[in-house]
Amino acid sequence: RPDAVVLDVMLPDINGKEVCQRVRSDETLDSVKIICISGMVEEEKIADLRAAGADDFIQKPLDVDLLLKRVCQHLDLETDALD
């Protein structure tokens, strides 16, 4: 089981909100952190993702350092080495 999922919201066959809902409906994945990424910035859509179970949202273009810091924060890992 993964500790975290980095989910691009705009997928060709399924939308990110549905993926969040599917992950959250599986109790064996309760502890998995979901970090969504997308170029969309509409607050309503971000709120929908959070309501569907996303733990965080990062806007594209993706800053890899920010992503690493957020993953570490959600997993309670030290981030000192990333600075």
C-alpha positions in Angstrom: 0.0 0.0 0.0 1.3 3.5 -0.8 1.9 6.1 1.9 1.0 8.9 -0.5 -0.5 9.4 -4.0 0.3 12.3 -6.2 -2.7 12.7 -8.4 -3.0 14.7 -11.6 -6.6 15.9 -11.5 -7.1 15.9 -15.3 -6.9 12.3 -16.4 -8.1 11.1 -19.8 -10.4 8.3 -18.6 -11.5 9.4 -15.0 -11.4 12.7 -13.1 -9.4 13.3 -10.0 -12.4 13.8 -7.8 -13.6 10.3 -8.6 -10.2 8.8 -7.9 -10.2 10.5 -4.5 -13.6 9.1 -3.8 -12.6 5.6 -4.8 -9.4 5.8 -2.6 -11.4 7.1 0.4 -14.1 4.4 -0.1 -11.5 1.7 0.5 -10.9 1.5 4.3 -7.5 -0.3 3.7 -6.3 3.0 2.2 -7.5 5.3 5.0 -4.0 6.4 5.9 -3.0 7.2 2.3 -2.3 10.9 1.7 -3.6 12.3 -1.6 -1.9 15.3 -3.0 -3.7 16.6 -6.1 -1.9 18.6 -8.8 -3.5 20.6 -11.6 -3.3 23.8 -13.6 -6.9 24.6 -12.6 -7.2 27.3 -9.9 -10.9 27.5 -9.3 -11.4 27.5 -5.6 -14.7 25.7 -6.0 -13.0 22.8 -7.8 -10.3 22.6 -5.2 -12.9 22.6 -2.4 -14.7 19.7 -4.3 -11.4 17.7 -4.4 -10.8 18.3 -0.6 -14.4 17.2 0.1 -13.8 14.1 -2.0 -10.8 13.2 0.2 -7.8 15.1 -1.1 -5.3 16.1 1.6 -3.6 18.8 -0.4 -3.5 20.6 -3.7 -0.6 22.0 -5.6 -1.0 24.2 -8.7 0.9 23.5 -11.9 3.5 24.2 -13.1 4.7 21.8 -10.5 7.5 22.9 -8.2 9.2 19.6 -7.3 10.8 21.0 -4.1 7.3 22.2 -2.9 5.9 18.7 -3.7 8.6 17.0 -1.7 8.1 19.3 1.2 4.3 18.7 1.2 4.7 15.0 1.0 7.1 15.1 3.9 4.7 17.2 5.9 1.8 14.9 5.3 3.9 11.9 6.2 5.5 13.6 9.3 9.0 13.2 7.8 11.9 15.6 8.4 12.2 18.3 5.8 15.6 19.7 6.9 17.5 17.8 4.2 15.3 19.5 1.5 16.3 23.0 2.4 
